[in-house]
């Protein structure tokens, strides 16, 4: 399809876009912003909310805001706002800490739920000592995962006396055994945008008697997840990508309701105590997902996140998924039309069932190409050694943006 045909098609798609009006709720300029899979755009409601938190709640009410402004209940209250976006009932998500910290809680907690690990210390390399009462002394981790997940899983293995075994998601069913305690997987691959089969893999993990942990950083807010529907045990995710919570906004931890009475966090802080102000030397965990809390909540960033999540009040995650797929389909179509043959190669799977909300293109001199794109007002990002990443946030990216991005990309060659 030629350039004169692509622009009218983009205009037609934008005219039919039921989410087009959402763009007005974000602070944007005339650049094409395709990096929402790294940092989401600023919702217009956030600056005023943050000012109120600083000037009135902190400035005037001061300590009273823990009760009068609802600071104390923010972690679970905001968790309940995230819950519908990942297919969870209320009372199973607590917000706080970073994704890395929550991965640590989840992996160690999963080994303990499985009755696995070692009764004594391991050898410091993640190899088990004496098997625990459940006989499960192995953790499987996504070998293609974001590096931090791998680092944390290795540390958790050392702590619990387990062996760490990196495998690709496709290899998981064949790698599972009676030794498997926990499996940590990414829902969407951060490099390629590949969507992994959460329902099938979770079922395989359960059939082996192990505990599933899913990292939702690149899927929450971009596509349906179905945590409750598919029986996921534990999940973690960040909020600064498709949820637009702001740089460093707090992450979240999902603990399936059935596991909550036995979830044993390796970080039992005073905020997760059943009687936090009792200040007793003995630890008694709070009921429910609250035992996933640790220390004092980061109120400023947490309440900025709460304001950001208001944009989802009247939005269907199914509508977001439909537009996401349409955007990525159209981008690949435009790339094929505008970019000379052989200059780029898509690493993102073509089938919708295997695609998240980003497109990754491999090309020579990718770092320099991305710098030139940014200079021309098309904002994506670059991953070593040769990958251009373009994230499509359906709440504010339009089809005209897609056409322009592909057209400018074609002019790079």
N, C-alpha and C positions, 0 to 999 in steps of 0.2 A: 504494500500500500504506500503510495507516495505522500510527501509532506502535505500537499494541498488537501489530501483526503483525511489525514490524521487529525488536523486541527478541527474541522467540522465534527468529526466523530467525538473528539474530546468535549466539544461544546454540547453535543447532544447528550452525552453521558452525564455531564455536570447538570444539565437541565432536569434530568430524571433522577438525580441523586437525592434520596430522602434524608440523608444526613448533611446535606450541603449547608444548612442553616447553623450547624454546630460550630463552623469555623469562626463565626462572630464572637464566640465565647472565649477565644484565645487571643493573646497578644502576638500578632504576626506582622511581618513586613512584606516587601515585594520579592523576597528570596523564595526559592523552592526549598522547603525544609523537609528533608528526607532522612533525618537522623533522630527521629523520635524513638527508635529502638535503642538509643544511647541515653538521650535526655529529652523528655517530652516538653512541649511548648508550655508557656505560662498561661493558665486559665485566668481570665480577667477578674474573677472573684477573689483571687488569693491576696493581692496586695492590701486591699481594704481589710480583709480578715486578719492578716498579720499585724497591721497597724493597730487594730482593736486589741489583739492579744498583748501587744507590747505596751500601748498607751493606757488602756483601761484595765485589762485583766491583771497585767503585771504592774503597771504604773500606779493604778489607783487601788485596786482590790488587794494586790500583793498576795500574801499567804492565803487569804480567803478564797482565792480562785481555785484552789485544789478542790473545794467543795462547791462554791457558788458558780464557778464557770465550768465545772465538770472536768477539770484536768485529771483527777484521779481515775476516772472511768474511761478516759480517752482510748487506751490501748484496745480494750474489748469493743467499745462503741464504734471505733473506726474499722476494727476487724469485721464487724457486722455489716459495714457499708461495702467492704471488699467482697464479702462472702457471695453475693449473687453473681458477681462477675467471674467467679471461678467455680460456680455450681456447688456452693456449700450452704447448709442451713446455719442460722445464727448460733453463736456460742461455741464455735470451733476454731476461730481465728483470733489471734492476738497480735497486735502491731507493736513493733519496737525492735531496737538493735539493728544491726546490718544483716544483709543476706548471709554473709560469711558466719556470723555468730549463730544465726538460726540454723544454718546447715550443720554446724557443730552440735547444737542441741538435738537436732533431728537424728543425725547419724548415731550418736551415742545413745540417745533415747530409744532408737529403733533396735539396736543390739540388745539393750536391756529388756525391751518388750519381747524380743525373740528368745530371751533366756540364754543368750549366747555370750561370747567373749571368754575370757580366761579368768580362772579363780585367783591366779597370781599374775605378776607382771610379765609382759612379753620380753623379747630380746632387744627392744628399741628400734627394730626395723619393721614393725608391723606383723611379726610372726608370733603366733599364739604360744602361750605357756600351756598349762593344764586346761582342757576344755571345761567350760562352765556347765551348769546343770542341764542346759538345753542341748549341749553338744554342737552348737553352731559357732564356728570360729572364723568365718570368712565374710568379708564385705565386698560386694561387687560395686564398682564405680564406673560411670560412663567414661570410656577412654578418650572420647572426643569433647569432653566437658570443658566449660570455662575453667581456666587454671585454678582459681581459688577453690572450687569444689573439690578438685583433686587433692590440693594441699590439705584442706580441712579433713577430707576423708582419710588421708594418710595419718594425720595426727590422731583422729578418732580411733583408727586401727591400733596405733601404738598404745593409746590410753586403755583400750578395752582388751588388749592382747589378741586381737584378731589379725588375720592375714588380709591384706588388701589386694584385690585382683581387678585390674582395669580391663574392661571388655567394651566392645561397641554395643549399642542398643540391639542391633540385629543378632549379636552373639549371646545375649542374655538367656533366652530360653534353653540353649544348649549348655550354658555354664552353671545353671542353677543345680544345687544338690542339697542333700540333708545337712551339709555344712554351712549353707548360706544363711546368714542372720539378717542382713539388710542389703538393699539395692538402691543406689542413688543414681538417678537419671535426669537428664534435661529434657523437658517437653519439646523445646525447639532448639536446634543447634545454632549457637550464636554466630558461627562463621558462615554457614551455608543457608540458614533459614529452613532447614529440613524439619518437618513436624514428625515426631515419633509417635508410635501407636500406643498411647497411654492405656486405653482399655485392655488391649490384648496383652501388653507387657505386665500390667498390674495383675491380671488374671494368672499369668504364668508364675509370677512371684508368689502369689498366694497359694497356688497349687503346690509349690515347693515348701510351703510353710514359713516363708520369709516375710519381712516387712518392707513395703515400698515407700520410697521417698522421692518426690518429684520436685525439681527446680522449675518454677513457672516464670522466671524472669522475662522470657521472650514470648510468652503466650498470654499472660493475664492482661486483659484489656484489649486483646487483639482477636481472640477466638474463644469459643466455648471450651471449658476444661472438664466440667462434670466430676468434681472430686467425690461428692457423695454418691452419685449415680454409679461410678465405676469402682467404688470401694477403696479409694486411695487411703493409705494409712496416715502418712505425714507429707506435708508439702511446705515449701518455702518460696518466697519471691520478693523481688524489689518493687518499689512503687514509683520510681523516677523515670521509667520508660513509658509504656503505653498508658499508665495510670496518671502520668503528668504531675507527680507529687513534688518535684523540685530536686535540685542537686543534693544528694545525700539524704533524701527523705527516708524515713524508717522503713524497714522491711517487715515481713509478717511471717508467722508460723501457723500452719494448720495442723491441728491434732484431731483426728477423727473421734467423734464422741465416744465410741465404744472403747477406745484406748485411753481416754483421759484419766480414769481412775488409777491406771498403772503406769502412766507416762512419768518417767523418772528423769528429770532434766539434770544434765551435768553441771548446770550453773544455777544452783538454788539460791537466788538472791532474796533480799528482804521483801521486794515487791511481789514475789510469788508465794510468800508465806500466807498461811490461812489466817493468821492474826499479825499483820505486818507491824502494827504499832504496839504489840505486846512486848516486842524486843526481848524475846526469850532466847536462851542459848541453843535450844533444840529446834530443829527445823520440821515444820509440818506443812506440806504443800497445800496450796489453795485448791479448791475444787475446780474442775473443768479446765478449759484452755488457759485460765489465768496462771496455772503453774508453769506456763511458758514465758512468763515475765521474769525479769532479772532485777535490774536496778531502777532508779528514778527515771521516768519517761522523759524523752527529749521533747518538751512541750512546744517550743516554737516551730520546729519542723513538723511535728505531728499534727498540729492544728492547721498548718499550711496545707498538709496533705488532706485533711478533712475537708477543707474548703475546695480543694481541687477535685475531690471525688463528687462534688455536687453536680458537675457537668453530666454525670451518668444517670441522674434521677429519672429521665424520661427516654433513656436510650436502651435499645435491645441489643444484647451481645450477639444475637443471631444476625441482626441487621449490620452490625459492625463486621462480622465475618463475611457476609455476602459482599459488602463493599471492598473489604480487604482483598478478596480473591479477584474481584473485578479490576481493582487498581493494579495488582501485580500482573494479571493477565495482559492488561493494556500496556503496561510498561514493557513487558517482554515483546509484545507486538511492535511497539514503537522502536525499541532497540533494534529489532530485526529490520525495520524499515529504514532507520536513520544511520546506524553504525555499519561501516564497511564490513563485508563478510570476512571472518577470520580474525578480527581485532579483539573481540571479547568472547568469552565462553561462560554461559550460565552454570553456576554450581547449585542453583536452587532447583529442586525437583519440579517437574511439570505437573504431575497429578495433584489435584487440590487436596487430596487426603494426606499428602506428604509435604505440604507447604505451609509455613507460618505466614508472617506479614512482612517479610523482607525479601529482597532479591540480591544475591551475591554474584558478582561478575568477576571472572578472572581476566586480567589483561597484563601485558607487558608494561613496566614502569608505572604500576598502579598508583604508587604514592604521589608521583608528580601529576598524574592525570587527575587525582582527586583534588590536589591543590589548585589546579587550573579550573576545575569545575567550581570550586568554592569561590574563586576570583570572579567567576561568571554568574554567581548568585544561585548555584545549585549545591545545597549542603547535604553531603552524605558523609561516609567515613571510610577509612582504609585499614585493612588488617594485613599484617605481614603474612607471606611475602608479596602477594600479588592479587589481593582481593579488594574490590570496591563493594561496599555494602550500602544498600538503599533501603531504609525502613519506611513503611507506608502506614501512617496513623490515620485510620479512616475518619476520625472526628474532625480533622482539619486539613487533610490532603485531598485535593481535587484532581480530576482527570486532566484539566488544563495544566496543572503542575507536572503531572506525569509526562505529558507530551513535550513540555518545555525541557524537562530534565533529559529526556532521551535525545531530543534534537541537539541540545548543547553538548551532550556526550558524543554524538556523532561528529560534531565539529572539532573534537579533540584529535581526530585521526586524519 
